[in-house]
Amino acid sequence: MKYFVYLLISKKYGKFFSYVGITNNLKKRINLHNSSRGAKYTRGKKWYLAYKKSYNSKSKALKEEYRLKNDKKKREIIKLTFNLKNENFNSFTL
């Protein structure tokens, strides 16, 4: 079974938010976050997939999730890269 480590970003009231998670069904998980049935932190925001990486082992995916959650510098780089690729996101507001 494949596991995905993902980073979502959102913008609300001019402020950027990011969320890191792990799942074995990425599309379903993002839909849960966007329908306010995912993690409590993600409720009430529109989320966009900025980063994903797949693993064949759950333990490897959990280790990567932990690293990404604690590596603020890498998260900022991913956010900046996403913003540059998606110029419409810069003007996105809820």
C-alpha positions as CSV (number, residue, x, y, z in Angstrom):
1,M,0.0,0.0,0.0
2,K,1.2,3.5,-0.8
3,Y,1.3,6.3,1.7
4,F,1.5,10.0,0.9
5,V,3.0,12.8,2.9
6,Y,1.4,16.0,1.8
7,L,1.5,19.7,2.6
8,L,-1.6,21.9,2.1
9,I,-1.7,25.6,2.1
10,S,-4.5,28.1,2.5
11,K,-5.0,31.8,2.8
12,K,-7.5,33.4,5.0
13,Y,-7.8,37.1,6.0
14,G,-4.5,37.7,4.1
15,K,-2.6,35.2,6.2
16,F,-1.1,31.9,4.9
17,F,-1.5,28.6,6.7
18,S,0.0,25.3,6.1
19,Y,-0.9,21.8,7.2
20,V,1.2,18.6,6.9
21,G,-0.4,15.2,7.0
22,I,-0.2,11.5,5.9
23,T,-2.8,9.4,4.1
24,N,-3.2,6.4,1.9
25,N,-5.9,8.1,-0.2
26,L,-4.8,11.6,-1.0
27,K,-7.8,12.7,-3.1
28,K,-10.3,11.6,-0.4
29,R,-8.3,13.2,2.4
30,I,-8.1,16.6,0.7
31,N,-11.8,16.5,0.0
32,L,-12.4,15.8,3.8
33,H,-10.2,18.8,4.7
34,N,-12.1,21.1,2.2
35,S,-15.5,19.9,3.4
36,S,-14.6,20.7,7.1
37,R,-14.6,17.0,8.1
38,G,-10.8,16.6,8.2
39,A,-8.5,17.7,11.0
40,K,-9.9,20.3,13.3
41,Y,-7.1,22.8,12.3
42,T,-8.2,22.6,8.7
43,R,-11.9,23.4,9.2
44,G,-13.3,26.6,7.6
45,K,-10.5,27.1,5.0
46,K,-10.0,26.2,1.4
47,W,-6.9,24.0,1.0
48,Y,-4.6,23.5,-1.9
49,L,-2.1,20.8,-2.4
50,A,1.4,22.3,-2.5
51,Y,3.5,19.2,-2.0
52,K,3.2,15.4,-2.0
53,K,5.6,12.5,-1.8
54,S,4.7,8.8,-1.9
55,Y,6.2,5.9,0.2
56,N,5.7,2.2,0.1
57,S,6.2,1.9,3.8
58,K,4.0,3.6,6.4
59,S,7.0,3.9,8.8
60,K,9.0,5.8,6.2
61,A,6.1,8.1,5.5
62,L,5.6,8.8,9.2
63,K,9.2,9.7,9.6
64,E,9.0,12.1,6.6
65,E,5.8,13.7,8.0
66,Y,7.6,14.3,11.3
67,R,10.6,15.9,9.6
68,L,8.4,18.1,7.4
69,K,6.2,19.2,10.3
70,N,9.3,20.3,12.2
71,D,11.3,21.8,9.3
72,K,9.8,25.3,9.1
73,K,12.4,26.4,6.5
74,K,11.4,23.7,4.1
75,R,7.7,24.5,4.6
76,E,8.3,28.1,3.8
77,I,10.2,27.2,0.6
78,I,7.3,25.0,-0.5
79,K,4.8,27.8,0.2
80,L,6.9,30.3,-1.8
81,T,7.3,27.9,-4.7
82,F,3.6,27.2,-4.7
83,N,2.8,30.9,-4.7
84,L,5.1,31.6,-7.6
85,K,3.7,28.8,-9.7
86,N,0.1,29.8,-8.9
87,E,-0.1,33.5,-9.2
88,N,-3.9,33.5,-8.8
89,F,-3.4,32.1,-5.3
90,N,-1.8,35.4,-4.3
91,S,-5.1,37.2,-4.9
92,F,-7.2,34.4,-3.4
93,T,-9.5,35.5,-0.6
94,L,-12.3,33.8,1.2
